[in-house]
Amino acid sequence: MKALVCSELTGIDSLAVGEMTLPAPGAGQVLLEVKAAGVNFPDILMTQGKYQFKPPMPFAPGCELAGIVKAVGAGVTHVKPGDAALAIVMHGAFAEEALADAKLVVPLPPGVDFVTAASFMFTYGTSYHALKDRAALEKGETLLVLGAAGGVGLAAVELGKLMGARVIAAASTDEKLAVCRASGADETVNYATEDLRERVKALTEGRGVDVIYDPVGGPYSEPALRSMAWRGRHLVVGFANGEIPKIPLNLALLKGCSIVGVFWGGFTRNEPRANADNVRELVGWIAAGRLKPVVSERYALARGAEALRAMQDRRVTGKVVIVPEG
């Protein structure tokens, strides 16, 4: 089969389409024909050897996909060959076929297309775990989303509104903020042209925000934390800026607030039943049209490196998807 192969840990430039072979699915595994695969920031880190998980070389990156079940291993009963399904994998989604743990394979409900299915599980799974399990976001609270036009950011905007919060979206351009408003944001902050802390202070009449969703890090984390209300929760989701901020911990003391780590991959492994419950809720909302992932572009497998570069250069709004047959 053809795959987007990473042959050395030098980043996106090492990626090229090549041939790979997968074994037959073992017990508890599912082999899928990939119809679409979502691109996520960890895929870039994996090609640099900077992600928590380091697959054996050479490998195909890609952590989420949707496609058709080709074969199942012993003990797999919830899907069968011919079924449409989505899956989370540790790597290997950027290929014509992928092997997945059956526990992370979910049948697709009628009406959900492959591109949509491949573009929501990682981002919405992360954001729902963050807002529901880690922040315990309540109806009527105020949620500040940094990097709000990215994949996880837009998911957090949508989910925050669905959960009854007032959502303030922060991003770097007016064009990105327009997308955030279309996804339900109540207020917006352009942190390239506005003072983040002062703008949030004005929008909350000095009270501050209850929950901060932070997948960016860098220079935005501290002013966001200084905009926190009493007993707020700062969700540490990632560091898309590339810089891990050094936060003065006295801020947490003065605000009586919590700084909470969010690692969805660890959640799926350590609490699979709770994750399965979350996924069922999300799939139901997608099927009902209550959540609508934004897919800004599709790339053929041969252009897969371009898709990752667009994300690395922060030119992506919502999600981009690799379509092997494209």
C-alpha positions in Angstrom: 0.0 0.0 0.0 1.0 3.6 -0.4 1.7 5.7 2.6 3.2 9.1 3.6 6.4 7.8 5.0 8.7 9.5 7.6 12.2 8.1 7.1 14.1 10.3 9.6 13.2 12.6 12.4 14.0 15.8 10.7 10.5 17.1 10.4 8.1 17.5 7.5 10.9 17.6 4.8 11.6 13.9 5.5 8.0 12.9 4.3 7.5 11.2 1.0 5.0 8.8 -0.5 6.3 5.3 -0.4 5.3 1.6 0.0 4.6 0.0 3.3 3.1 -3.3 4.4 0.8 -4.0 7.2 0.3 -7.4 9.0 -3.2 -9.0 9.2 -5.1 -7.7 12.1 -4.4 -9.6 15.3 -6.7 -10.2 18.3 -8.5 -7.0 19.2 -7.4 -5.2 16.0 -9.2 -3.8 12.9 -7.8 -3.2 9.5 -9.4 -0.2 7.7 -9.2 1.2 4.1 -8.5 4.8 4.8 -10.9 7.2 3.1 -9.9 10.4 4.9 -7.4 11.3 7.7 -7.4 14.4 9.8 -4.2 16.4 10.3 -3.3 17.4 13.9 -0.4 19.2 15.5 1.1 16.1 17.2 1.6 14.7 13.7 4.2 17.4 13.1 5.9 16.8 16.5 6.1 13.1 15.7 8.1 13.7 12.5 10.6 15.7 14.7 10.8 13.1 17.4 9.3 15.6 19.9 6.1 13.8 20.7 5.4 11.8 23.8 5.1 8.6 21.7 7.9 7.7 19.3 6.9 5.0 16.7 9.5 2.7 15.2 11.2 4.0 12.0 10.1 4.3 9.3 6.5 5.1 9.9 3.5 6.9 8.6 2.2 9.7 10.8 -1.5 10.5 11.3 -3.6 9.8 14.4 -7.2 9.9 13.2 -9.0 8.5 10.2 -12.3 7.3 8.7 -12.8 4.5 6.3 -14.2 1.1 5.5 -13.4 -2.0 7.7 -11.5 -4.5 5.6 -10.8 -7.2 8.2 -11.1 -7.8 11.9 -9.1 -9.8 14.4 -10.3 -12.3 16.9 -12.7 -11.0 19.5 -13.9 -8.0 17.5 -17.7 -8.0 17.2 -18.8 -4.4 17.1 -17.7 -3.8 13.5 -17.4 -6.1 10.6 -15.9 -6.0 7.1 -17.7 -3.5 4.9 -18.7 -1.2 7.8 -18.0 2.5 7.8 -16.0 3.5 10.9 -13.7 6.1 12.4 -10.6 5.3 14.4 -7.9 6.8 16.5 -4.4 5.3 16.0 -1.0 6.1 17.5 0.3 6.6 13.9 -0.3 5.3 10.4 -3.4 7.2 9.3 -1.7 8.9 6.4 -1.8 5.8 4.2 -4.2 3.8 2.1 -4.8 1.3 4.9 -4.4 1.5 8.7 -4.4 -0.9 11.6 -6.3 0.2 14.7 -7.0 -1.1 18.2 -10.7 -2.2 18.2 -11.4 -0.2 21.4 -10.7 3.0 19.4 -12.8 2.1 16.4 -16.3 3.6 16.3 -19.0 2.7 13.7 -20.2 5.7 11.7 -23.9 6.6 12.0 -25.8 7.1 8.8 -25.4 10.6 7.3 -21.9 11.2 8.6 -19.4 11.4 5.7 -15.8 10.3 5.8 -14.2 13.8 5.7 -16.4 15.0 8.6 -15.7 11.8 10.6 -11.9 12.1 10.1 -11.9 15.7 11.2 -13.5 15.7 14.6 -12.5 12.9 16.9 -9.1 14.2 17.9 -10.1 17.9 18.2 -13.5 17.4 19.7 -12.4 14.5 21.9 -9.6 16.7 23.3 -11.9 19.7 23.8 -14.8 17.8 25.3 -12.5 16.0 27.7 -11.0 19.4 28.7 -14.2 21.2 29.2 -16.3 18.4 30.7 -13.8 16.3 32.7 -11.0 18.7 33.5 -12.8 22.1 33.8 -16.3 20.9 34.8 -17.6 23.8 32.7 -21.0 24.9 33.9 -23.9 26.7 32.1 -23.6 30.4 32.5 -19.8 30.5 33.0 -17.4 32.5 30.7 -14.9 30.5 28.6 -11.9 32.2 27.0 -10.5 30.1 24.1 -6.9 30.9 22.9 -6.0 29.9 19.3 -9.7 29.8 18.7 -9.6 29.4 14.9 -7.5 26.2 15.1 -8.9 22.7 15.1 -9.1 22.2 18.9 -9.9 25.9 19.4 -13.0 25.9 17.1 -14.1 22.6 18.7 -13.8 24.3 22.1 -15.9 27.3 20.9 -18.6 25.0 19.6 -18.7 22.8 22.6 -18.5 25.7 25.0 -21.7 27.1 23.4 -23.4 23.7 23.4 -22.6 23.4 27.1 -24.2 26.8 27.9 -21.1 29.0 28.4 -20.5 32.5 27.2 -17.5 32.1 24.8 -14.8 34.7 24.1 -12.6 33.6 21.2 -9.1 34.9 20.8 -7.0 34.6 17.6 -4.5 36.5 15.5 -6.5 37.8 12.6 -9.9 39.3 11.9 -10.5 36.7 9.3 -10.0 33.9 11.8 -12.2 35.6 14.3 -15.0 35.8 11.7 -14.9 32.0 11.5 -15.0 31.9 15.3 -18.1 34.0 15.3 -19.7 31.8 12.7 -19.0 28.8 15.0 -20.8 30.5 17.9 -18.4 32.8 19.7 -20.1 35.5 21.6 -17.1 37.9 21.7 -13.7 38.0 20.1 -10.2 39.3 20.8 -7.5 39.9 18.2 -4.4 39.4 20.3 -2.2 40.6 17.5 -3.7 44.1 17.6 -5.4 44.2 21.0 -4.1 43.9 24.6 -5.5 40.5 25.6 -5.8 41.2 29.3 -7.4 44.6 28.9 -9.9 43.4 26.3 -11.0 40.5 28.5 -11.2 42.8 31.4 -13.5 45.1 29.5 -15.6 42.2 28.1 -16.2 40.8 31.6 -16.6 44.1 33.4 -13.5 43.4 35.4 -14.7 40.0 36.8 -12.5 37.8 34.5 -13.2 34.5 32.9 -14.1 31.2 34.6 -12.2 28.8 32.3 -9.3 29.4 29.9 -8.7 26.9 27.1 -5.1 27.2 26.1 -3.6 25.2 23.3 -1.1 27.9 22.4 1.2 28.7 25.2 4.0 31.2 24.5 3.4 34.8 25.4 -0.4 34.5 25.7 -0.7 32.1 28.7 0.3 34.6 31.4 -1.9 37.5 30.4 -4.8 35.1 30.0 -4.2 33.7 33.5 -4.1 37.3 34.8 -7.6 37.6 33.3 -8.9 34.7 35.4 -11.9 35.0 37.8 -11.8 33.7 41.4 -11.7 29.9 41.4 -11.1 29.7 37.7 -9.5 26.9 35.7 -6.7 27.3 33.2 -6.6 24.3 30.9 -3.1 23.5 29.6 -3.9 21.8 26.3 -0.7 22.3 24.2 2.0 24.7 23.0 1.3 25.5 19.4 3.3 28.6 19.7 6.4 26.4 20.3 7.3 28.0 23.6 6.4 26.4 27.0 5.5 29.4 29.2 7.0 29.9 32.7 4.0 30.9 34.8 4.5 32.8 38.1 2.7 30.4 40.5 1.7 33.2 42.8 -1.0 34.0 40.2 -2.7 30.7 41.0 -2.5 31.6 44.7 -3.9 35.1 44.2 -6.7 34.0 41.9 -7.6 30.9 44.0 -7.5 29.1 40.6 -6.4 25.8 39.2 -3.9 25.1 36.4 -5.1 21.9 34.9 -3.3 19.6 32.5 -5.2 18.1 29.6 -3.8 15.1 27.8 -6.5 13.4 25.8 -4.2 10.5 24.7 -3.5 9.6 28.3 -7.2 9.9 29.1 -8.1 7.4 26.3 -5.6 4.9 27.6 -6.2 5.3 31.4 -10.0 5.8 31.3 -11.3 4.0 28.2 -14.9 3.7 29.4 -15.2 7.4 30.2 -13.7 8.2 26.8 -16.1 5.9 25.1 -19.0 7.7 26.8 -17.6 11.0 25.6 -17.2 9.7 22.0 -20.7 8.4 21.9 -22.0 11.8 22.9 -19.9 13.6 20.3 -20.9 11.2 17.5 -24.5 11.7 18.4 -24.1 15.5 18.3 -22.3 15.3 14.9 -25.0 13.0 13.5 -27.7 15.4 14.7 -26.0 18.4 13.2 -25.4 20.1 16.6 -21.6 20.1 15.9 -20.2 21.1 12.5 -16.5 20.7 12.1 -14.9 23.3 9.8 -12.7 21.6 7.1 -10.8 24.3 5.2 -9.0 22.1 2.7 -8.5 18.6 1.5 -5.1 17.3 0.3 -4.2 14.2 -1.8 -1.7 11.8 -0.2 1.0 13.0 -2.5 0.5 16.5 -1.1 0.4 15.3 2.5 3.5 17.2 3.5 1.9 20.4 2.3 -1.0 19.8 4.7 1.4 19.4 7.7 3.3 22.5 6.6 0.2 24.6 6.4 -0.6 23.6 10.0 3.0 24.2 11.1 2.9 27.7 9.6 -0.5 28.4 11.2 -2.3 28.9 7.9 -5.0 26.4 8.8 -8.5 27.4 9.9 -10.4 24.5 11.6 -9.1 21.3 10.1 -7.4 20.0 7.0 -7.8 16.5 5.8 -5.7 14.1 3.7 -7.8 12.0 1.3 -5.7 9.0 0.0 -7.7 8.7 -3.2 -7.7 12.4 -3.9 
